[in-house]
Amino acid sequence: MLDKQNYSKAIQIAEIVNKKKNNYLIISDNANDAMLLENELTLITNKSDINIFPDREILPYDKFSTNISLIKKRNFLLNRAYAKNNHLVIVSVQNIFEFIQPKQFFLSNQIYTNKTEVKFHDFILVLQTLGFNKVKKVTQLNEYAVRGGIVDFYISRYEYPIRVEFFDNNIEEIRFFNPDTQSSIRTINKFYLSHAGDVPFDQESVNLFVSRWREYFDKYDERKCHIFNELKNQILSDGYENYIHLFFNKNEMSNVIDHLNKFKIIYFKSTKDKIFNHYDYLQERFDDESGDICRPISEIKDCYFHPKELTKKII
């Protein structure tokens, strides 16, 4: 815990992180504080990689959804952080409350190389199983397209979408490409394939979601719940974030601290007060948004961590 009143937060952090080549998770008061820290730490630390774990930029229990570009940044950072050294990640107090998918969701299901033997149609089936949507031209996350013996797809693990060229039953060439121009960027030797986006839309996960929804919201008529019917049919509906936990078994959900559990945590004396203040705000939002029979919402305890749980993770 840092608590030097006459020093800026960035200077206090730099005094710690410049001594060792460790990975650090810094908990900031809010999103604006995170951006300020990132700018200052870039100038005064020897860390080669400083990133903010982005907020969703929506309110708790919101009827809107996170912009796809933010989801991409969040998932990309979680995937990449496992292999990084000398790395700083800054996360807001608000962000550590959020339930996010368990670690295995972000870990790749399989590695493919330019020598992998796999049938073309089997590869398409894998993409479909992982929740990719077929389109004519790939421009967004979670999409795939087929042209002859070429498959394009866009996964959050990578900065650019991937183009895989098949010859017979073998992968012949793998390339990153620009989604705007559709032109190739560079050739790569392998890629890791995992879930397409924020929600696992494989049939097993969808079946689990349906079962858990019916158990959780048993007093509501599912025929009147638009979001239930869209998610059941593998369509992302605005506000789906409130129901991600239903796609997983109970007690599987984690938070960013769990994912970056090898990182040393830096926090401030004010952090604990900020945590309890935000929990009060979550309760206000729940009270404001509950009561809609066509859009039931989950209890706070099923979407967010309790302050006591968070303080245990931090201290």
KEKE-3310 file (N, C-alpha, C; in steps of 0.2 Angstrom, whole numbers, plus 5000, padded with zeros to 4 digits):
npx = (5004:5003:5006:5011:5009:5015:5020:5018:5006:5012:5026:5028:5024:5034:5046:5045:5043:5054:5065:5064:5062:5049:5031:5018:5002:4992:4981:4970:4960:4950:4944:4949:4960:4968:4972:4979:4990:4995:5001:5010:5018:5024:5034:5043:5047:5056:5049:5045:5032:5017:5000:4983:4969:4955:4940:4923:4915:4901:4887:4884:4873:4868:4858:4864:4878:4896:4907:4914:4928:4933:4931:4939:4952:4952:4952:4963:4973:4972:4975:4988:4995:4999:5011:5020:5034:5041:5031:5018:5001:4987:4972:4956:4947:4933:4933:4939:4929:4920:4914:4922:4926:4931:4949:4952:4943:4950:4961:4969:4961:4967:4982:4988:4998:5008:5010:5001:4990:4974:4957:4948:4934:4932:4939:4932:4920:4925:4927:4914:4909:4915:4909:4910:4904:4897:4901:4901:4913:4926:4927:4925:4927:4924:4919:4919:4925:4923:4932:4934:4948:4952:4951:4945:4946:4942:4949:4949:4961:4972:4979:4976:4965:4965:4971:4969:4976:4972:4978:4973:4972:4979:4986:4992:4997:4998:4992:4992:4979:4974:4959:4951:4956:4958:4970:4985:4996:5007:5016:5013:5019:5011:4995:4984:4969:4954:4940:4928:4923:4916:4907:4904:4898:4897:4887:4886:4889:4878:4867:4869:4868:4854:4848:4853:4847:4834:4833:4837:4829:4816:4804:4800:4792:4800:4797:4793:4805:4816:4830:4834:4829:4837:4850:4849:4848:4860:4864:4871:4864:4860:4866:4870:4880:4876:4873:4882:4888:4879:4883:4892:4897:4892:4902:4913:4917:4928:4940:4949:4961:4962:4965:4978:4986:5000:5005:5012:5004:5000:4993:4983:4981:4969:4961:4953:4942:4937:4933:4922:4914:4910:4903:4891:4886:4884:4873:4863:4862:4857:4844:4838:4837:4830:4815:4809:4799:4801:4815:4823:4836:4852:4857:4867:4878:4880:4886:4896:4910:4910:4915:4923:4928:4936:4946:4952:4959:4967:4975)
npy = (4994:5011:5027:5041:5057:5068:5065:5062:5050:5042:5044:5038:5025:5022:5022:5009:5000:5002:4995:4982:4969:4964:4959:4970:4975:4988:4997:5009:5024:5027:5027:5039:5042:5031:5033:5045:5040:5031:5039:5047:5037:5031:5040:5040:5027:5012:5002:4991:4989:4996:4996:5000:4991:4991:4999:4994:5005:5006:5008:4999:4985:4990:4994:4994:4989:4985:4993:4984:4986:4989:4977:4969:4974:4972:4957:4954:4959:4951:4939:4941:4945:4934:4929:4939:4949:4961:4970:4982:4984:4993:4995:5000:5004:5001:4991:4980:4974:4967:4952:4941:4930:4913:4908:4898:4900:4910:4904:4895:4883:4875:4874:4879:4877:4881:4869:4860:4846:4846:4844:4854:4857:4852:4862:4873:4869:4869:4883:4887:4880:4887:4899:4908:4919:4917:4927:4938:4945:4948:4959:4962:4957:4940:4935:4925:4920:4912:4908:4899:4889:4897:4903:4916:4924:4932:4935:4939:4938:4942:4956:4959:4952:4934:4925:4910:4898:4884:4869:4854:4843:4851:4865:4878:4891:4905:4921:4937:4950:4966:4972:4983:4985:4973:4967:4958:4958:4952:4936:4922:4909:4901:4900:4903:4896:4900:4904:4915:4928:4937:4929:4912:4903:4890:4874:4867:4876:4886:4878:4876:4889:4891:4882:4886:4900:4897:4891:4901:4912:4908:4913:4921:4924:4916:4918:4931:4937:4946:4946:4934:4925:4929:4927:4913:4909:4911:4925:4940:4951:4968:4973:4960:4958:4957:4944:4935:4927:4916:4907:4899:4887:4888:4898:4898:4910:4924:4938:4952:4952:4939:4933:4939:4934:4932:4944:4957:4967:4984:4996:5010:5020:5025:5016:5006:5013:5018:5006:5002:5012:5011:4999:5003:5011:5001:4995:5005:5006:4993:4993:5003:4997:4985:4975:4975:4965:4959:4960:4953:4955:4950:4946:4956:4949:4939:4945:4953:4956:4955:4969:4964:4952:4957:4965:4955:4949:4959:4963)
npz = (5000:4996:5002:5003:5006:5000:4988:4971:4964:4953:4955:4967:4963:4953:4961:4966:4955:4947:4952:4951:4939:4938:4935:4937:4944:4945:4955:4951:4956:4947:4930:4924:4932:4929:4916:4918:4926:4917:4907:4915:4920:4909:4906:4917:4921:4919:4913:4900:4894:4896:4901:4900:4908:4900:4905:4903:4899:4900:4911:4926:4925:4913:4899:4887:4877:4878:4867:4853:4850:4863:4869:4862:4865:4879:4880:4872:4880:4891:4886:4881:4893:4900:4895:4896:4902:4914:4915:4916:4922:4922:4932:4935:4950:4949:4939:4944:4951:4943:4937:4927:4913:4916:4918:4909:4898:4890:4887:4874:4863:4854:4844:4829:4815:4800:4795:4799:4799:4793:4790:4778:4780:4792:4800:4798:4805:4818:4820:4819:4830:4840:4841:4830:4818:4802:4788:4773:4771:4782:4795:4808:4825:4830:4818:4803:4786:4770:4756:4742:4745:4756:4772:4782:4798:4813:4828:4846:4852:4844:4836:4823:4810:4804:4790:4783:4772:4763:4757:4749:4762:4771:4781:4772:4771:4783:4787:4793:4791:4784:4790:4785:4772:4767:4763:4764:4778:4785:4785:4796:4807:4815:4825:4838:4843:4850:4860:4851:4856:4869:4874:4876:4863:4859:4857:4869:4879:4877:4880:4893:4898:4895:4903:4916:4916:4916:4929:4937:4934:4937:4940:4929:4913:4900:4887:4885:4887:4878:4877:4882:4873:4861:4865:4867:4855:4850:4847:4850:4861:4866:4882:4886:4894:4907:4909:4907:4916:4917:4907:4912:4924:4941:4953:4944:4939:4938:4941:4935:4944:4947:4935:4933:4942:4945:4945:4954:4966:4967:4977:4984:4999:4999:4991:4997:5003:4991:4985:4993:4992:4978:4978:4985:4975:4965:4971:4971:4957:4954:4961:4953:4940:4942:4942:4929:4920:4908:4907:4917:4930:4936:4953:4963:4969:4960:4949:4952:4963:4981:4992:5003:4998:4988:4995:5002:4991:4987:4998)
capx = (5000:5007:5003:5015:5005:5018:5022:5013:5006:5016:5032:5028:5024:5040:5051:5045:5044:5060:5070:5065:5059:5043:5025:5014:4995:4991:4974:4969:4954:4945:4947:4953:4966:4972:4975:4984:4995:4999:5005:5016:5023:5028:5040:5047:5048:5060:5045:5044:5025:5012:4994:4977:4964:4949:4933:4918:4912:4894:4885:4882:4866:4866:4854:4868:4884:4902:4910:4918:4935:4935:4931:4946:4958:4952:4954:4970:4978:4972:4979:4995:4998:5002:5018:5024:5038:5042:5024:5013:4994:4983:4965:4952:4943:4927:4935:4940:4922:4917:4915:4924:4926:4937:4955:4952:4940:4954:4967:4968:4959:4972:4987:4988:5004:5008:5011:4995:4985:4967:4952:4945:4927:4933:4942:4926:4916:4928:4925:4907:4908:4918:4905:4911:4898:4899:4900:4905:4919:4928:4929:4924:4928:4919:4917:4923:4922:4926:4933:4938:4951:4954:4947:4947:4943:4945:4949:4952:4968:4977:4978:4973:4962:4970:4969:4972:4975:4972:4979:4971:4970:4984:4986:4998:5000:4994:4994:4988:4977:4970:4951:4949:4959:4958:4976:4989:5001:5013:5015:5015:5020:5006:4991:4981:4962:4950:4933:4927:4923:4915:4902:4905:4892:4896:4881:4886:4888:4872:4863:4870:4865:4847:4847:4854:4842:4827:4833:4839:4824:4811:4797:4798:4790:4805:4794:4793:4812:4819:4837:4835:4828:4842:4856:4848:4849:4867:4864:4872:4859:4863:4865:4871:4885:4873:4871:4888:4889:4875:4886:4897:4895:4893:4908:4918:4919:4934:4941:4956:4966:4963:4969:4985:4988:5007:5007:5012:4998:5001:4987:4984:4977:4962:4958:4948:4936:4934:4930:4916:4909:4908:4898:4885:4884:4881:4867:4859:4860:4852:4838:4835:4836:4827:4808:4806:4797:4804:4822:4826:4843:4855:4859:4874:4883:4881:4889:4901:4913:4909:4921:4927:4932:4941:4951:4956:4963:4972:4980)
capy = (5000:5017:5032:5046:5062:5074:5063:5060:5042:5040:5044:5032:5018:5022:5020:5002:4996:5003:4991:4975:4967:4961:4962:4974:4977:4994:4998:5016:5026:5027:5027:5045:5041:5026:5036:5049:5036:5028:5044:5049:5031:5030:5045:5040:5020:5008:4996:4991:4988:4999:4995:5000:4986:4996:4999:4993:5011:5006:5008:4992:4983:4994:4991:4995:4984:4987:4993:4979:4988:4988:4970:4966:4977:4968:4950:4954:4961:4946:4933:4942:4946:4927:4928:4945:4951:4968:4973:4986:4984:4998:4994:5004:5000:4998:4986:4974:4971:4964:4945:4940:4923:4910:4908:4893:4903:4914:4900:4892:4876:4872:4877:4877:4879:4880:4862:4856:4843:4846:4845:4861:4857:4851:4868:4877:4866:4871:4890:4887:4878:4892:4904:4913:4920:4917:4933:4938:4949:4949:4966:4963:4951:4934:4933:4921:4920:4907:4910:4894:4886:4902:4905:4922:4925:4938:4933:4944:4937:4945:4963:4959:4945:4929:4922:4903:4895:4877:4865:4848:4843:4854:4872:4879:4898:4909:4928:4943:4955:4972:4971:4988:4985:4966:4966:4954:4962:4948:4929:4920:4902:4898:4904:4900:4897:4900:4907:4920:4934:4938:4924:4905:4901:4883:4872:4865:4882:4888:4873:4878:4896:4890:4878:4891:4905:4894:4890:4908:4917:4904:4916:4925:4920:4917:4920:4938:4940:4946:4945:4927:4922:4931:4923:4906:4908:4913:4932:4945:4957:4974:4971:4953:4957:4955:4937:4931:4921:4910:4903:4895:4884:4892:4899:4898:4917:4927:4945:4953:4950:4932:4932:4942:4932:4932:4951:4960:4972:4990:5000:5016:5020:5027:5011:5003:5017:5018:4999:5002:5017:5008:4994:5007:5013:4995:4993:5010:5004:4987:4996:5007:4993:4979:4976:4974:4957:4957:4960:4952:4956:4945:4949:4959:4944:4935:4948:4957:4953:4959:4972:4960:4947:4961:4967:4949:4948:4964:4964)
capz = (5000:4995:5006:5004:5004:4997:4982:4966:4964:4948:4957:4972:4959:4950:4965:4967:4949:4943:4956:4949:4932:4939:4932:4942:4943:4948:4955:4951:4959:4942:4923:4922:4936:4926:4910:4920:4928:4911:4904:4919:4921:4903:4906:4923:4923:4914:4910:4892:4892:4901:4898:4905:4906:4899:4907:4898:4897:4901:4918:4929:4923:4908:4893:4881:4877:4877:4860:4851:4851:4870:4871:4859:4869:4885:4879:4869:4885:4896:4883:4881:4899:4903:4893:4897:4908:4915:4912:4921:4920:4927:4932:4939:4956:4946:4934:4948:4954:4937:4935:4920:4911:4920:4914:4903:4892:4886:4884:4867:4863:4849:4841:4822:4811:4793:4793:4803:4794:4796:4784:4777:4782:4800:4802:4798:4810:4824:4820:4821:4837:4845:4841:4825:4813:4795:4784:4766:4772:4789:4797:4815:4829:4830:4811:4798:4779:4766:4748:4739:4750:4760:4778:4786:4804:4818:4835:4850:4854:4840:4834:4816:4808:4801:4784:4782:4765:4763:4751:4751:4769:4775:4781:4768:4773:4788:4787:4796:4785:4786:4789:4781:4765:4766:4760:4768:4782:4785:4786:4802:4807:4819:4828:4844:4842:4856:4859:4847:4859:4876:4876:4872:4859:4857:4859:4876:4883:4876:4883:4900:4899:4895:4910:4922:4916:4919:4936:4940:4933:4936:4941:4924:4907:4896:4880:4885:4888:4872:4878:4883:4866:4857:4867:4866:4847:4848:4845:4856:4862:4870:4889:4887:4899:4914:4909:4905:4921:4916:4902:4915:4930:4947:4956:4939:4937:4941:4940:4932:4948:4947:4929:4933:4949:4946:4945:4961:4966:4970:4978:4988:5005:4997:4987:5001:5003:4984:4984:4997:4988:4972:4980:4986:4968:4962:4974:4968:4950:4954:4963:4947:4934:4943:4941:4922:4919:4902:4907:4924:4931:4941:4959:4963:4971:4954:4943:4955:4969:4987:4994:5007:4994:4984:4999:5003:4985:4986:5003)
cpx = (5004:5003:5007:5012:5008:5021:5017:5012:5011:5023:5033:5028:5031:5046:5051:5046:5050:5066:5070:5061:5053:5037:5021:5007:4994:4984:4973:4962:4948:4948:4951:4960:4970:4975:4980:4991:4999:5003:5011:5021:5027:5034:5045:5049:5052:5056:5044:5037:5021:5005:4988:4972:4958:4943:4928:4914:4904:4893:4883:4874:4863:4862:4858:4874:4890:4904:4915:4925:4937:4936:4938:4952:4958:4955:4961:4975:4978:4976:4986:4999:5001:5009:5022:5028:5039:5037:5020:5006:4991:4976:4962:4949:4937:4928:4936:4934:4919:4919:4917:4925:4932:4943:4955:4948:4945:4960:4965:4966:4964:4977:4988:4994:5003:5010:5006:4991:4978:4962:4949:4939:4928:4935:4936:4921:4919:4927:4918:4905:4910:4914:4906:4905:4900:4897:4903:4912:4921:4930:4928:4926:4922:4916:4922:4920:4926:4926:4937:4941:4954:4949:4950:4943:4946:4943:4952:4959:4973:4974:4974:4970:4967:4967:4973:4971:4977:4974:4978:4969:4976:4984:4993:5001:4995:4997:4989:4986:4974:4963:4948:4950:4958:4965:4981:4994:5007:5011:5017:5016:5015:5001:4987:4973:4958:4943:4933:4927:4921:4910:4903:4898:4892:4890:4881:4885:4881:4866:4863:4867:4857:4845:4847:4849:4836:4827:4833:4833:4817:4804:4795:4797:4796:4803:4794:4800:4816:4827:4838:4834:4834:4848:4855:4849:4856:4868:4866:4868:4862:4861:4867:4876:4883:4872:4876:4889:4885:4877:4891:4894:4896:4900:4914:4921:4925:4934:4948:4962:4967:4967:4976:4987:4996:5010:5007:5008:5001:4994:4988:4980:4970:4958:4952:4942:4933:4930:4923:4911:4906:4902:4891:4882:4881:4874:4861:4857:4856:4845:4834:4833:4831:4819:4805:4805:4800:4812:4824:4833:4846:4856:4866:4879:4884:4885:4895:4904:4911:4916:4926:4931:4937:4947:4955:4961:4969:4978:4984)
cpy = (5006:5023:5038:5053:5067:5071:5061:5052:5039:5039:5038:5025:5017:5019:5013:4998:4996:4998:4984:4974:4962:4963:4965:4975:4982:4996:5006:5018:5025:5027:5033:5044:5036:5029:5041:5046:5033:5033:5046:5043:5030:5035:5043:5032:5017:5002:4997:4991:4991:4999:4997:4994:4990:4994:4997:4999:5011:5006:5000:4991:4988:4990:4991:4990:4988:4987:4987:4980:4987:4981:4967:4968:4973:4961:4950:4955:4954:4940:4935:4943:4940:4927:4934:4946:4958:4972:4976:4986:4988:4996:4998:5000:4997:4992:4979:4970:4966:4956:4945:4932:4920:4909:4903:4895:4907:4910:4896:4885:4872:4876:4875:4880:4878:4873:4857:4853:4843:4847:4851:4861:4856:4858:4873:4875:4869:4879:4891:4885:4883:4898:4910:4913:4921:4924:4933:4941:4950:4956:4967:4956:4946:4932:4929:4921:4915:4909:4904:4890:4890:4903:4911:4922:4930:4936:4938:4944:4941:4952:4963:4952:4941:4926:4915:4900:4888:4874:4857:4848:4846:4862:4874:4886:4901:4916:4932:4947:4961:4971:4977:4987:4978:4963:4962:4959:4958:4941:4927:4912:4898:4903:4900:4901:4895:4903:4914:4927:4934:4932:4917:4903:4894:4880:4870:4871:4886:4884:4875:4884:4895:4887:4883:4897:4902:4893:4896:4912:4913:4907:4921:4921:4921:4919:4927:4941:4940:4944:4938:4923:4923:4927:4916:4904:4911:4920:4936:4951:4962:4972:4964:4952:4955:4948:4932:4925:4915:4905:4898:4892:4889:4892:4898:4905:4920:4934:4946:4951:4943:4930:4934:4940:4932:4939:4953:4966:4978:4994:5006:5015:5021:5021:5008:5007:5018:5011:4999:5007:5015:5003:4997:5009:5007:4994:4998:5008:4998:4989:4999:5003:4987:4980:4975:4966:4955:4957:4959:4953:4952:4949:4951:4954:4939:4938:4952:4954:4958:4963:4968:4955:4951:4963:4961:4948:4953:4964:4957)
cpz = (5000:4999:5008:5001:5000:4990:4977:4966:4959:4951:4963:4968:4956:4954:4967:4961:4946:4947:4953:4942:4934:4935:4938:4940:4948:4949:4956:4954:4954:4935:4921:4926:4932:4920:4912:4922:4922:4908:4908:4919:4915:4903:4912:4925:4918:4912:4903:4890:4898:4898:4903:4903:4906:4902:4901:4895:4896:4909:4920:4927:4917:4902:4887:4882:4876:4869:4859:4852:4858:4872:4868:4863:4876:4885:4876:4875:4890:4893:4883:4887:4902:4901:4893:4903:4908:4912:4917:4918:4925:4926:4937:4945:4953:4942:4938:4951:4949:4937:4928:4919:4915:4915:4908:4897:4888:4884:4878:4867:4859:4846:4834:4819:4804:4790:4796:4797:4797:4790:4784:4781:4790:4803:4803:4803:4817:4825:4822:4828:4842:4845:4835:4820:4806:4791:4777:4767:4779:4790:4804:4819:4829:4823:4807:4791:4775:4759:4746:4745:4755:4766:4781:4792:4809:4825:4840:4853:4850:4838:4827:4815:4805:4795:4783:4775:4766:4756:4752:4758:4774:4775:4777:4770:4778:4787:4791:4790:4788:4785:4785:4773:4762:4763:4766:4772:4782:4786:4793:4802:4810:4822:4833:4843:4848:4855:4855:4851:4866:4878:4872:4869:4856:4860:4867:4881:4883:4880:4891:4902:4899:4901:4916:4922:4919:4926:4940:4940:4932:4937:4935:4918:4902:4889:4880:4886:4882:4872:4879:4877:4861:4859:4866:4859:4845:4845:4851:4856:4867:4877:4890:4893:4906:4915:4908:4910:4921:4911:4905:4921:4936:4950:4951:4938:4941:4940:4937:4937:4948:4941:4929:4940:4950:4946:4953:4961:4970:4971:4983:4994:5004:4993:4991:5001:4996:4982:4987:4994:4982:4973:4982:4979:4965:4965:4971:4961:4950:4956:4957:4942:4936:4943:4935:4921:4913:4901:4914:4924:4936:4947:4959:4964:4965:4948:4946:4962:4975:4989:4999:5003:4990:4989:5001:4997:4984:4992:5005)
residu = (MET:LEU:ASP:LYS:GLN:ASN:TYR:SER:LYS:ALA:ILE:GLN:ILE:ALA:GLU:ILE:VAL:ASN:LYS:LYS:LYS:ASN:ASN:TYR:LEU:ILE:ILE:SER:ASP:ASN:ALA:ASN:ASP:ALA:MET:LEU:LEU:GLU:ASN:GLU:LEU:THR:LEU:ILE:THR:ASN:LYS:SER:ASP:ILE:ASN:ILE:PHE:PRO:ASP:ARG:GLU:ILE:LEU:PRO:TYR:ASP:LYS:PHE:SER:THR:ASN:ILE:SER:LEU:ILE:LYS:LYS:ARG:ASN:PHE:LEU:LEU:ASN:ARG:ALA:TYR:ALA:LYS:ASN:ASN:HIS:LEU:VAL:ILE:VAL:SER:VAL:GLN:ASN:ILE:PHE:GLU:PHE:ILE:GLN:PRO:LYS:GLN:PHE:PHE:LEU:SER:ASN:GLN:ILE:TYR:THR:ASN:LYS:THR:GLU:VAL:LYS:PHE:HIS:ASP:PHE:ILE:LEU:VAL:LEU:GLN:THR:LEU:GLY:PHE:ASN:LYS:VAL:LYS:LYS:VAL:THR:GLN:LEU:ASN:GLU:TYR:ALA:VAL:ARG:GLY:GLY:ILE:VAL:ASP:PHE:TYR:ILE:SER:ARG:TYR:GLU:TYR:PRO:ILE:ARG:VAL:GLU:PHE:PHE:ASP:ASN:ASN:ILE:GLU:GLU:ILE:ARG:PHE:PHE:ASN:PRO:ASP:THR:GLN:SER:SER:ILE:ARG:THR:ILE:ASN:LYS:PHE:TYR:LEU:SER:HIS:ALA:GLY:ASP:VAL:PRO:PHE:ASP:GLN:GLU:SER:VAL:ASN:LEU:PHE:VAL:SER:ARG:TRP:ARG:GLU:TYR:PHE:ASP:LYS:TYR:ASP:GLU:ARG:LYS:CYS:HIS:ILE:PHE:ASN:GLU:LEU:LYS:ASN:GLN:ILE:LEU:SER:ASP:GLY:TYR:GLU:ASN:TYR:ILE:HIS:LEU:PHE:PHE:ASN:LYS:ASN:GLU:MET:SER:ASN:VAL:ILE:ASP:HIS:LEU:ASN:LYS:PHE:LYS:ILE:ILE:TYR:PHE:LYS:SER:THR:LYS:ASP:LYS:ILE:PHE:ASN:HIS:TYR:ASP:TYR:LEU:GLN:GLU:ARG:PHE:ASP:ASP:GLU:SER:GLY:ASP:ILE:CYS:ARG:PRO:ILE:SER:GLU:ILE:LYS:ASP:CYS:TYR:PHE:HIS:PRO:LYS:GLU:LEU:THR:LYS:LYS:ILE:ILE)
# end
